């Protein structure tokens, strides 16, 4: 079950943050939102997703004048990639796995976790499903087009990037086919309140 409502304020807030930082902030593992105040600004993948979701949920609450999203739910997305997926899954009882994930089946603003190998840095912390990376689906306000926002470190274009959803899914086919990708719907958290 996808989010029953479109949260326009939340989606617009995420898009503004995407526009503010895409191509302007680098990637640094272990650095959360506070890294955006550094010079040059940096953030990791879970910090990026956590920031987008927290700011979006708070904006929706402020716009509605009530707690559409609970404080505990907003706090639950301020963690590592594997825990964000886990916390949203257990709170909403919704998850898509592997080839269940398509451009059509994904919730409007899904958070997607991926198992990207078994890096040495993850060996000191057991991770549910081995998730080591997370991305956030965002929507272009003018035409509702879905994009993937992510912060990723690597030899090519490190930092915050924005990719059309269908293109990102095509590039992620090895993870989809291997069953190493999971998607949750953060906005289903609103149905609890």
Secondary structure, DSSP 4 states (H G I P E B T S, - for coil): ---SS--HHHHHHHHHHHHHHTTTSEE-TT--GGGGGSSS-EE-HHHHHHHHHHHHHHHHHHHHTS-SS-HHHHHHTSS-HHHHHHHHHHHHT--EEGGG--TTTS-TTEEEEE-----GGGTTS--GGG--EEEEEEE-TTT--EEEEEEE-SSSS-EEEEEEHHHHHHHTHHHHHTT-EEEEEGGGGGGG-
